[in-house]
């Protein structure tokens, strides 16, 4: 049997691979010894055929997993132009290999062959070669209205009881990342020990919720909302968050704005920008909006304030928390459309937005 798994949802692709592996397992304890994982970025047609057509060793089943072959030979990922498969062209050898894989006379029934891909370009020239000979399934990110149902089923499988608001909070905080959702559900199941999980428990246990509160501080600072920023800062410090960590997150926020602004100026694609800046997909639009508001002179002023704050701590002029509070005041005053809470003025020479 030949499978082709592809799409943007890596979690569901890996889950499907586990299911295929379970189906291929004959229960003789020998599948691990008869499993081969091949790197598609350096694979040749001859190597693929050699592995796929080999018979299992002292077992009744063999599993061959090929990672990233179609993206490598067929034109890359979404947005790149695929190569055309022409007679005698670069994909001719792969067309011949696919024909042999589809031939029951040369392909052992004992072999399960799985092509594992990410998100493929619509123009990927290798897809029409391998999809017809395989059971091809595309796994894309769950739609927003599908996520709560997935979380509920995953919670039920763990015996975890979620209050409706708790379920909604998990869906919001994990933002469609099923790897994160699975991890947080495991933590909640261990924490709850059979009790119903409410929204308050989610806010205490789910690490994404803690990260979200740090983001709230950063978002308030770069938006110039001093009152919200100070409130968020004080709440995080009271919860035990370290002031140096919060300062680092502010540095990271301005760095992301600078990267997004630079790459937008160079007309990079949205997915390339998110990847380069290390921004989750659900936050890229918010950071892009901030990048549009900030001028390069303003960003340079902000970086100057961040550097001065760091040096003040390292030189022993201020302690961590005092330096953080002063930094929040100063950065909020620099922000375009700042909304000061206590009349704090930007430092001399600050550029306007």
Buried (B, 14 or more C-beta within 10 A) or exposed (E): EBBBBBBBBBBBBBBBBEEBBEEBBEEEEBBEEBBBEBEBEEBEBEEBBEBBBBEBEEBBBBBBBBBBBBBBBBBBBBBBEBBEBEEEEEBEBBBEBBEBBBEEEEBEEBBBBBBBBBBBBEBBBBBBBBBEBBEBEBBEBBEEEEBBEBBBEBBEEBEBBBBEEBBBBBBBBBBBBBEBBBBBBEEBBEBBEEEEBBBEBBBEBBEBBBEBBBBBBBBBBBBBBBEBBBBBBEEBBEEEBEBBEBBBBBBBBBBBBBBBBBBBEEEBEBBEBBBBBEBBBEBBEBBBEBBEBBEEEBBEBBBBBBEBBBEBBEEEEBEBBBBBBBBBBBBBBBBBEBBBBEEBEBEEEBBEB
